[in-house]
């Protein structure tokens, strides 16, 4: 059995904005979007208070219907909203296509608008500290040093990517997304995980602490698990080298379940995957595979195809869970082939991928921070290790931030945690609000 190291691109599992994505939560399994894709994210909305309701308010209006291009729903005092939404159904070639849903609980004011196609975009404007408390990037049971390092990195990242330069307590006007394309914002967890208050304490205990490069927040990207080192930002993102995003050797992320992984892909499964991807003739078996450097050569039924390992990984990650959902991903992996740091070998029955890590490879290694905190490192020391010696410094924080939590919804329901929510200037009793899209947003209360 011959084995070759794949010299493909560094694992860019996460989508990037500005310079890079921050990270997906270690240990959490992200949604792998097959060709039945969730609608792409609409442009960031311009948020504003809604116009006067179409029906005049009264002290006891009973059921209320409000129709407008945008609506804002203020929460009850010390309350929140549970928001559940559905996406339009789209035909899919997948065996068991997942229909994505939105189901989350959020503090703050909901702002809902329609896109040109009539679908709904949902954003929440909330206090900045509550936004950080809702960041869902690492388990709250981790050591305090790792949690505080994550809180400071998350705070620095959002201030850097949004271009924040305001005074203490001023609103942050630039919205940020709530997915791994920015930072994963989960709102108020349902149910609450063990140790959640430890994460809240880490946010409070690091209030106002930011990593600064010069007089600006640093772009503190981070990722889950390394292949034994990190990379310079220019190597992964193609941006100008930054002094605080230099490669370091990583010895402390071995506790990650993705520190080492192995995936077998039998030849029949490989044929199914590549036929779906349009890279192998339909109805033709793959009889043999060989590997030479970063390319894989397949043959069978009088056909021969050569595919580079990076393209093969993309095809497998897209189509294996789509066409063979009972088999892939395997062994609890978040995706079938988690990173671009792998070797591939060919045998008589198929291919074997062996690799390390998960994520883009730049900045703080979250499982490395876990390992260092377990050794007794402080948050300041952990951050200095990954970010070129930068240590936390005081910096003004916004008072509020707006997070886009969903786009492309067909309809949704909103359940206030208690009575006292306000819609179009009208206080509401506790009850479900039903919201639909189209030419305008229509909100109907149950009275």
N, C-alpha and C positions, 0 to 999 in steps of 0.2 A: 504494500500500500504506500503510494507516494504522497508526500505532504508538502504543501507550499504555503508560505505566508502571503496573505492577501495584502497588496499594497494599495488598496483602494482608499477612498476619502475617509477621513476621521468621522466617526459615527455622528451624523447630524440628525439624530432622532427627533429633536424638538424643532418646531417652527421658530423662526427668529423675527423679531421686530427691532428696528433701529440697528443694534449690533448683534444681538442674540437673544434667544429665549433664556429664561432663567432656568427652569427645571420642571420636571414632573416629580410628584411626590414619591420618594423611595419606598418601595414595598407596595405602593398602590398600583393597580392594573389600569392603565389608561384605556379609553375606548379606541380601538383600532378601526378607523373609518374605511370600509370597503367601497366599491364603486357606487353603492347606494348612499352616497355621501350626504352628510349634513350640509345644508345650504351654506355657501361661503359667506364669510363675515361681511356684512354691509359696511359702507363707510361710517366712521364714527359720527353719531348724531349730534346735532346742535340741540342742547337741552334748554327747555324753557318751561315756565308755568303754563298750564292750559288756559284757553280763553274761557269766557263766561259759559257755564253750562247751557245746553240747548233748552233745558227746562228750568224755569226760575226756582231758586231754593226757597224752602218754606220751613217753619219750625218742625213740622212733622210731614215730610213729603211722601212717606211710604216708599215704595220701590222707585229708584231713581235711575234714569238713563242719561248718560252723557256721551256726546259724540264730538270728537275734535281730532285734529291732526296729531296732537300730542296731549297726553294727560299725565298729571302728577298726582300721586296718592301718598299723602303724608301718614306716617305710622302713628298709632296711639302712643301716648307718653310711656317711655321705657318699654315699648312694644316692638313687634317685628311682623313680617309677612311671610307666610308660606306661599311660594309661587310654584304652580305646576302647569306645564305647557306641552303642547304637541307640535311636531313638525309635519309638514305636508308629506303624504305618502308618495314615494317615487318607486317606479319599477326597478328591480334589482336582479342581477344575474347570480346573486349569492344563494346558497342552499337554504340558510336560515337568516335572512337579513334582519339586522337589528333596526328597530325603529327608535331613534334617539328621542329621549324625553328630557324635559327640564323639571327638576324637583328639588327645591332648595328653600332655606329659610334665611331671610335677609333683614337686618335692621336698616333704618334709613328710609328716604323717600324714593318710591318707585316712579320712574319716568318711562312711559311706554309710547312709542311712535310707530307709524306705518312706513314701510319702505315702498319703493315704486311698484313692486310686485304684489303689494297688499299684505305681505307678512309683517310680523311684529318684531321690534327690537326692544329689549328690556334692559334698563340701566338702573342702578341704585346709587343715590347720593347719600353718603354717610360720614360720620366723624372719622378722621384719619386713623385714630387708634383702633376703632372697631374694624376698619379695613385690615389693619395688620393682624388683629386677632383672628380674622377669618382666612388668613393665608394658610393654605393646606399643602405645605411642602415637606414637612418632616413629622414623624410620630411624636406626640407630646410627652411620651415616656422617656425620651432620650435624656442624657445628662444635661444639666443646666448650662454648662459651657457651650454645648452644641446648639441648644435652643436659643441662647442669647446671640451667638454668632449668626444663626439663621435670621433672627429678628433684625439685627443690624444690617446684614446683607440685603434683606428684603426691603427695608426702609431706604437704604442708599440706592438700590436699583430703581425703585419707583420714582424717587426724586430725580435721579439722573435721566431716565428715559422720558419722563414727562417735561423735562426742562424747567422744573420748579426753581423759582428765584424770588418767591414772595416773602412777606413778613410773617412772623409767628402768628398762627391762627387764621390767616387769610385762606379763602377757598382755592383749591387747586383746580383750575379751569379745564385742563386737558384731560379728557377721559382716558382710562386704561382698560384693557380687556381683562377678563377674569379667567382666562385659560392659560395653558402652558405656553402659548405664544407670547405671554407677558409674564405674569406670575399666577399660579393657581389660586383663585379666590373661591373658597367654598361656602362663605357665609357662616351661619350658625350650624354646626354639625348636627345631623339627625341620624341616629341617636348620638349623644355626646360620648366621645371616646374616653377611655381611661386616661387620667392625667391631664385633661384639657386645661385645667387651671394652671398647670405648670407652664404651658405655652403662653397663657394670658399674663402670667407673672413675668416671663421673659420679655414680652412686649413692653410691659409697664416699667420694668427695671432698666430697660435700655432707652427709655423715652428721650428723644432729642439727640441720640447718638448716631452718627453717620460717618462713613469713611469718605474722606475728602481727598481729591487730587487737586492741589492748588486751593482755590476757594470754591470749587464745585463738587457736588456729590460724584463719587466714582461709579463707573458702570460695573457694578459688582455681580456679574453673571456667575452662575453656579450650576452644578449638575450632580447626578446621583453617584455614580461609581466609575472609577478610573480603570485604565489598563496598566497601572503602575506608575503613571506620570500624568501631568497636565500639559497643555499646549499653549503657545502664544496665540493671542487673538487673531493675528494676521494669518496664522497657519490654518485656522478653521473658518473664519468669517471673511478673510480677505481685506480687513480694515487696516488702517495704519497702526503700527505697533504701539501699544500702551505700556508704559514702564511698570504698571502695577498688575499687568496680566502676562507675566513671564512664566515659562515652564518650571515646574517643581517636580521632584520625585515623591511619589505617594507610597507610604508603607502601612497606612493605618485604616484602610477601607476593607480589610479582609472579612469583616462581619457581614458585609452586604451579600444578600442572596444572589446578586449578579456579579460578584467578584470573579467567578468562573462559571461558565455554562457550556453545555454541549447539546447539539440538536442533530438528529438523524433524519434524512429525507430520502425515503425509498424511491426507486426509479418510477414506479407507477404514480406516486404522489407528485413527483417532479414533472411528469408528463401532464398531469391534470393542471398543475399550477401554470406551467409555461404555455399550455394551450389556451388557458383563460387569458393570459397576458399577450397572446398573439405571437409568441416567440417559438412555437413548435407546432407542426401541422396537426390539425384536428384528426382524431381517430387513429393516430400513429403512436405506437409504443416507443419508449426509449429503452434500447437494449443494453447500452453501455455508456459510461461516462469516464472522462479522464481530466486531470487538472495539470495545467502548465503555467506556472507563475500566477498571474491574476486572472487567468481565463479558464473556462470550463468548456470542454468539447463534448457534445452529446451526439449519439448516433443510434439509428434504429429504423427499420422499415425502408431502407434505402435512402434515408435522410441523414444529413449531418449539419449540426448547428454549433457555433461557437458564441459564447456569451461571457462578458466580463463579470467578475465576482460581485462587483458593486451593483450592477443591473440585476443580477440574479437575486441578490438580497432584497432589492426593492420589489421584484416580482413576487418573491416568496412571502414577504411581509404583507403585501396587498392581497394576494389571491389565496394563500393557504387557509387563513381563517374564514375566507369567503366561501370557497368551494369545499373545504374539508374541515368544517367547524368543530367536529367531534375530536379531531386529532391535533389541531394547532390553534394557539400556541401550546407547547408541551411543558410539563414539569413546572407549572406555575409561572412561567416567564411572562413578562408584560407584552412582548411581541415575539414572533417566531424566531427571528434573529436579532437580538437586542442592540447590537452595535456593529460598527464597521471594523472593530478590532478583533479579527478572527482569522483562523486558518481553515482551509477547506481541503478535504481529502476525498478521493474516489475509491470505491470498492465495487465488487461485483453486484451488490444489491442497491447501491445508491451513494449519496453524498453524506459526509459528516462535517458539521461546522462546530468548531471549538473556539471559544472566545472569552473575552473579559469585558466587563463594564457596561454602562448604560448612560447615554447622554452625549453632549457635544464636546466635552473635554477641556473647557476653559474655565479658569477661576476656581472657586471653592468646590472641593469634593465633599458632598454632604455626608456620605458614609465615612470619609476621612475625618471630617470634623467630629463625628460620633466617636471614632476611635481615639482621637486626640483628647477629647473631653473625658473619655473613660480613663485616660492616663493622668488626668488632673490638670490639663491645660485650661487656661481661662479663655473666654471669648476673644479678648483682645489679642492674645498670643496666637490663637487659631487664625484669626483674620489676617494678622500680620504675615503669617506663613504663606497664605494663599494669594495675598494682594500686595506683594512687593514691599512689605514693611509698614503699610498703612495701618493706623490704629484709630479707634473711634474718637471723634471730636464732636462738640456741641454744634448743632445747626438748627435753624428754624424749621418747624414742622407746619404743614398746612392744617387748617381747621377741618376741612371736609375734602373728600375726593369722590369722583364719579367713576363707577365700575360698570362696564358693559357685561352683563351676565349671560345674555342670549340674543341671537339674531335668527331670523328665518322662521319664527314660530307661526303656526296657523291660528292658534287660539291659546288662551290660558285662563287659569282661575287664580284668584288672590284671596287668601284667608288671613285677616288680621288676627293677631294673638289675643286681642281683647277689643272691646268697644272703644271708640274714640278716634279711629282713623278718619282722615279728612279727604274728601274727593270734591274738587271744584268748589272749595269753600264750604262744603256741607259736611258736618260731622256725621259719621256713620255708626250704626250699631254693629256688634260683632256678627259677621255673616259672610258668605262667599260672594266675591265680586267676579263676574264673568266678563272676560275681555275678548273681543274678536277684532280681526283686521279687515282689510278691504281698502276702499277709498279713504276711510278714516278709522280712527280707533273708537270702538263702541264699548262702553263699560255699563253693565247693568247690575244693580244691587238687588238683594232679596228683600230689602226694606228693613 
